[in-house]
């Protein structure tokens, strides 16, 4: 279970939005020396491209940003993405 989610009791819904949880699972960033590594995880397709794009854009906005996109954790990468 993600650290951000808590078990729901009967009739209770999660306090986090689905899109926020999906983004956290799909895009993971960390620093490696002078580079920012962006790992894309899970299934990347037309339905998730907005979330992935927002995560990648947040890292690449800075002029001169050195970014590595790691696709190894992705289980599926659709050509539309």
N, C-alpha and C positions, 0 to 999 in steps of 0.2 A: 504494500500500500504506500502511496506517496506520502511524504511527510506533511504535505499541505492538505491532505484529505483526512477526514475523520469518518468513522463508520456512521452511517445513517441508521436511525432507529425507524421502526415501522411508521409510515406516514410522514416521515421527515425527509427533506431534500438537502443536498449539500449546499453550503453557503457560498462556495466558489462557482464561478460560471464555467460552463463547459469549454468555452474558447480559451480561457486563461489556463485551464488544466492541459488542454491540447497543446497550446503553445509551449508550455513548460516541458512537455514530453518531446515535442518535435525539435526544438531548438535549444541547444546547450552551448554556452560559450565559456571559455576560460583563457587565461593568459599563458603563453608558453614563450618565455624570453621576450623579444620585441614584437611578437605576433599575437594576434587574437585569433584563437581557433574557434570556429563555429561548427559544431557537430549537428548534422541533421539526422534525426532518429525517426524510426517508424515508417509510415507510409506517406510519401510526398506525392501529391497529385493535385488535380484541379480544385478539389474541395479544401485543401489545406494550404494552397499557395499564398493566400493573403497573410496567414499567420506566419509562415516561413519567411515571406518577403519582409514583413515588419521586423522580424528578429534579425535578419541579415542586414537590413537597412540601418537599424539602430547601431550596428557595429561599424558599418562602412561610411557613415555620415561624415566623420572627421577627415579633413584633408590629410593625405599622407598616411592613412591607416594601413597597417600591414595585416592582412586578413588571410587566413587559410580556411577553406571550407572542406570539412572532412565528411565525406559521404559513406564511409565504411559502416557506420551504425545504421544507415537507412536500410530498411527491409525491402522497400519498393520505391522506385523513382520513375514516375510517369513522364513521358515526353512532353505533355502539356505543361508540366511544372517547370 
